[in-house]
Amino acid sequence: MVAPPSKFDRSLTGSSVVDKQVGFIGLGQMGKWMALNLLKAGHELTIYNRTEEKARPHIGQGARWARTPADLAAKSDVLFLSLLNTAVVEEILFGPKGIVEGARSGLVVVDLSTIAYMATLDISRRLDERGICFADAPVSGMEARAKAGTLTIMAGADEALFSDLEPLFAAIGNSVFHMGPVGSGQLTKLINQLLFNTVMASMAEILPMAVKLGLDPAKVAQVAATGTGRSYGVEFFAPLILEGRFDQGYPIKDAYKDMISAAEISAQQKIPLPMVQTATTTFQMALADGHGDLDKGGLIKVFERILKVQFRRRGS
């Protein structure tokens, strides 16, 4: 059976994806590379960012500049968002001079941000009422993978729309998954982040214990990275922690939103999450100690303070 056309198809009948006008909002740590990779793939791109200075590399490579999100929406067939949190996404969409003010019926908005699952469902409903298609497609992978165009993308959309968007996704990621209807992308990303965050909270608690009991931190890191205790968190962050570097990943204060989302779902769906709740406490302690601007490796500072030790390379 032939799949029915999506709203995306109906608004642009007969045009190929390379003919579509692409917009991009949010040129932060991840977004700047995703936008550049769309340009490198040959897509015509119009961009908006609150700080115009961040757009200069993109303009230098052929991107056009929009004065407001509404202006960008009026010029776009598909519009990507890569923004900090739920509040910023809602402001860009529905606020003064926001996307809905300039959008034509049939515009496709693709949210690459990591935002709340329940809010995603509400955003989709509100946009649908205005004739705007919506897909949630959060990404996984740190800045180096965003630069290389090798991100993992978890998309929530109807099947026809996902099929339309695949050539665009291919410019920014090499592992692209259709997870189900709208919201499925954010829910999958949340599951992934909770697995990661609980590992980071465990590292923060356990590695200082090794130092307190007299073990060599560098050797512990080597064993943990090659033995059964290995994880991406250990492999990536332990060497950085040994050198006292806490500026190579997503800040704790921003990552905390995942723990809030988990608590909301746990309460609403009556799903017990004891390990996640414990990890949430570690995040809260780090924030209370003033470590919000550090990457997730900075969670270790909570237990370094409690045990009066540091997990650092000896002699450094």
N, C-alpha and C positions, 0 to 999 in steps of 0.2 A: 504494500500500500504506500502511495506517495504521501509524504508528510504534508500537512496543510501549511500554507505560507504563514510566516510570522508577521507581526505588525511592521517589523523592520522591512520585510520583503514588500509588503503592500505599499509602504510609503516611498519605496525606491524601485518600483518594478522595472526589471530589465537592466539594472546597473550592477556592476561587479563591485566587490569590496574595495578595490583600488580606486574606484570612482567616488566613493563616499567621503564626505567632508568630516574629518575627525577632529574633535576638540579634546583638550586635556587641561584639567585644573588640579594644581597641587604639585609644585616642583621641589619637594623636600628631599630627604635623604634617599628615598626609594623612587619617588615620582620623577625626579629629574632624569634618571637613567631610563625609566620606562618610556618617557616622552622622547628622549633622544633615540631610543631603539625603534620607535614607531617611525621617526623621521628617516633613520638609516634604512628601514625596510621599504621606503618609497611612498609612504602615506602622506598626503597633504595634511598639515597639522596647524591648528590654531590653538593658542594657549592662553591661560590666565593664571596669575599667581598674585597674591596680595603684595609681595615684594617683587617689583618689576625687574630689579637687578638680577634676580635668580634666573630670569628668562633670557638673558643676553646670549648664553651659549646656544640656546635653541633658535633664537632669532638669527644668529650668525649662520646657522645651518639650514635656514629656509623657513622656519616656522613664522606664522603671523601672530600678532598680538591683539588680544581683545581687551577692551576697556573695563568690562564688567562680565560677571557670569551670564547675565541676561543677553548681552551682546554676543558672547560666545555661543550660547544656545541657539540664537537666531541663525548662526552661520554653520551649524553642525548637523550632521545626520546621526552620528554616534558620538557620545561625549563621555570620556573617562574621568573619574574622580580618584584622587589619591590624597586623602586628607587625614588629619590627626585623630579625630574621634567623632562620635555620633553627633555632638552638638555642632561641630563645624560643618559636617555633611548637611545637617538640616538647615543651617543658616545659608549655605551656598545654594541649596535647592529652593528654599521657601522664603528666605529673608529678602530685604529690600534689594532690588536689582539682581535678584537671584535667578536661577535657571528657569523656573516656571514662568517668569515674566516675559522671557524671550523665546521660549520653546515653541516650535511648530508641532502640530499633532503628528505622531509617529516618530518623534525623536527617541533615540535609545540612550539611556543613561546607564553606564556600567560603573559600579562602585568597587574600586580596587582596595579601598580602605578596610581596616579592621574595626567594625563597629558592633553595637549590640544586636543580637539576633532578633529580639522582640521589636526593636526600633526598625530593623530592616523590613519586617513584614508590614509595619505601619507605613513606612516610606513608599513601599511598592503599591499599597492600596491608594494612597493619596496621589501618586503620580498617575496611576491607571485611570483615576477619575478625570484627569486632565488630558488623557489620550497619549501619555508618555510611557514608553516601554521601560522596564527596569530589570537589570540583572545585577546580582551581587557576585563579585569575583575577587575575594581577598587573595592575597599572595603570601607565599612563605619562602623564606630565603633572605639572607642578610644583604647588605649593600653590594658586596662583591658579585653576588648572583644577579642582582638587579642590573648592574653595569654590564655583565656578560650576557644578559638576556636569557638566563637559565632558571628563572623563577618557577616555582610550583604554583599553579593557579587552580583554585577550587571554585567552580562556577555554579550558581543557582539561577536557573532560567528555564523557560520551556524549551523543548528540544529543537524546534525550528529556529528560535532566536540564537541558541547556543551554536548551532551549525553556521548561521550567518556570521557570528563573531569569531569563530575559530581562526580565520586568517589573521585577524588583528591580535588575538591572543598569542599566536605563533611568533609575533615580533618581540614579545616581552618574556615569554616562558617556554620551556621545553618539556614540561610535565603539566599537561592541561587536563583537568578532570571535570566532567559534567556530573555534579553530585545529586541533581534533582531539581525540583521547583525552586522559586525564589526563596531565599533564606537558607537553603541547604549549604551554600558556600560559606556563609558566616558561621553556621553551626559546625561545619567540618573544621574550619579554621580555629574555632574555639576549642574543639576537642584536641587538635594538634597543639595549640598554645598551652592548654592545661597540662598535657603530658610533659611539655618542655618546662613549664614553670614549676611543676612539682619536683622535677629533677634538679632544677637550679636551687630550689629551696633546700632540698636534701644535701646537695653539695655544700651550701652555705653552712649547714649545721655540722656536717661530718668532717670536712677537711680541717677545720680548726682543731677538732678533737685529736686528729692525727698529730698535729704539732704539739698540742698540750701534753701528749703522751710520749713525746720525744722522737717521733719519726721525721725523716728528712722530707720536706715538702716536695722537692723536685722528683725524688724517687717515688713518692706516693702518687704524684701526678702521672708518671710514666706507667706505673702498674695499673692505675685506674683507666688509663687510655688504651691499654692493651689487654686487660683482663676482662672478666665477666661484668665488672662494674662500669664498663665503658659506655659512653653516650656522647651525643653531639655536644652537649653542654660541657662535659669533661674535656673532650678533644679540643674544642674551640676556646673555652674560657679559662681552663686551668693554667695553660701557659701564660695567658695574659695576667691572671691573678698573681702568678709567681713573680711577674715583673712590676706589679703594682699598677697595671693599666686597667682603667674602668671606663673607657670612652669608645669602645668598639662595637657597640650594639644599641638596641632600643632602650631608652631610659626607663628606669623602674617606675617613675611617676606615670608614664604613658602606658606601660605594660599592665599596670594595676587594673585598667578597665576590663581586662579579661577575667580577673578574679571577681569583679563586681557582676559581670554578666553571668558567671557560673553561680554566684550566690542567688541571683534573681531566678534563674532557671531551677535551681535546687529547691527554692522556696515554693515557686509556683507549681512545679511538677511533682513535688514531694519525693525528690530523688536524693538520697543521702550521699554526701561527698566528703567523708571525713578527712582524707588525705589532702584534698583541695582546700578545705577549710584551714588545715594546719599550715599549708603553704601560704594561704592568704594572710595568716598571722605574721609570718616572716616578712612578707611584703609590707605589711602595716608597720612593723617594727623598723624596717629600713627607712620608710617614709618619715616616721616619727623621729628617727635619728638624723634626718636631714640628707639622706643619700638618694633622693629622688632623681637627681640629674645623672647618676651613674648608670652604666649598663647593668644587666642582670647579674653579672659577676660581682657587683657591688653588694649584693645580698649578704655576702660572706662577712662584711664588716660588722653586721649585727652580732654574730657569734664570736668574731675576733675580739670585739669589745667585751663581751661577757666573759670569755676565757682568758683575756689579756694576752693574746698571742697574735701572730700574723702568719698567714700562709704565703710566704715569700721565699724566693730562692736564697739560700744561705750565702751571706756575704754581700747581699745587695741592700 
